[in-house]
Amino acid sequence: MHGLASDRLYGIFATDETQLQNSRGNPEVGRGLAFQREPFSAGDTMTDQGSSRPSDASIDKRFATSVLHGLSMRPRRIASKWLYDDEGARLFEEIVASPAYYVPRAEKAILSEYAAEISGAVGRGLGLLELGSGASSKVRILLDQLESLRCYVPVEISEAQLLEAAEEIRRDYPHLPVFPIVADFTERFDLPRAAGEGPLMVFFPGSTLCNMLPGDSVAFLRRMREVVGPAGFFLAGVDLKKDEETMLRAYNDPGGPIWRFNLNILERLNRELGCELDPAAFRHEAIYNREAGRIEAAIYPNADQTMALDGGQFVLPEGEPIVLEYSHKYRIEEFQALAREAGWLPREAWTDRDRLFSVHLLAS
Ligand SMILES: C[S@@+](CC[C@H](N)C(=O)[O-])C[C@H]1O[C@@H](n2cnc3c(N)ncnc32)[C@H](O)[C@@H]1O
């Protein structure tokens, strides 16, 4: 029996990294998304400086609660999913094009070289579920190769980017049913009926899985195994441990797209939560935490900053990080151990010629 039934909700774990989500139902995308905005209260307000604050009714309470929660942690944190508003999604595409950020290049090289092998290993007639699909560019390599795909289901928190990418896929693959779903993949979301009518493969590129803490990754992988059922697959892009200089160069570009992508969170905080922060008073830096085996990308106030939020004022002290993203790096066998812990059977792992990145195929 296959693990899917057409009208079920599939619960995906809320993780430490992404426990609170911001997703809106949209009749055009997916079905029955389980989230709603809960307004604080109505009314526009002006700050003392005369700048416009968002109306309380327009404030996304989940975003506000998530930020409050993250700022109470030490180090302070803001979950990385909030980086991807429209401008964040646009800036991420600039990062993808930057020479030092090796991830997209290496991952595409692997997918291109091994697409036929992947296709042979997973067989015909799959439904393809992509998590954090962004611009849906890497998946095209699979769409060109996988045989008799039943459907493509991109799941993405960045709604405008998702809809645009889905339209482009529809245009370029006119016979492929495409069901975009705007959702937080760490939360429950509904799958289209077509996805449940045969075997499924989850595609999770970009090393986005590695933004989760290792324990959360195991819980997430376990949950995804339930989603695909006993005859499913998981194809994951996973960044490899490598020399620190290469990693630090990839995640640090003062004034460049990575810098602007991370500082853009301050514009979002101001616009959506009325935080009254000065983006020019912060800098971005990523460090490598050797013990934890991860890049830690953070923004740092250049001097004490006061932040308005939810009727209160918070001090962000000079030089103390606000962590925006962990990016764990795994040796092949380290990631396979996580996958086994979650009940998956590692089938194959491919790397690029420079051994910068890996793509893992897991069977349920
Ligand atoms: C590192 S980017 C990778 C984009 C694309 N898959 C690639 O490999 O180039 C992460 C993507 O996941 C999306 N994302 C991050 N957290 C998410 C979440 N909790 N739920 C849904 N989408 C999420 C972001 O909007 C973004 O498009």
The ligand as a Gaussian input file, in Angstrom:
#p B3LYP/6-31G(d) Opt

LIG

0 1
 C       18.891000      28.082000      -0.106000
 S       17.454000      28.503000      -1.010000
 C       17.477000      27.234000      -2.248000
 C       16.646000      27.573000      -3.450000
 C       16.667000      26.494000      -4.550000
 N       16.050000      25.260000      -4.093000
 C       18.085000      26.226000      -4.976000
 O       18.582000      25.147000      -4.665000
 O       18.690000      27.111000      -5.597000
 C       16.171000      27.965000       0.088000
 C       14.780000      28.034000      -0.518000
 O       13.874000      27.425000       0.408000
 C       12.807000      28.318000       0.703000
 N       12.477000      28.089000       2.111000
 C       13.271000      28.305000       3.183000
 N       12.668000      27.903000       4.315000
 C       11.453000      27.425000       3.930000
 C       10.376000      26.833000       4.638000
 N       10.432000      26.674000       5.962000
 N        9.289000      26.428000       3.939000
 C        9.231000      26.589000       2.570000
 N       10.229000      27.142000       1.856000
 C       11.332000      27.541000       2.520000
 C       13.332000      29.696000       0.424000
 O       12.311000      30.615000       0.122000
 C       14.283000      29.434000      -0.754000
 O       13.631000      29.506000      -1.975000

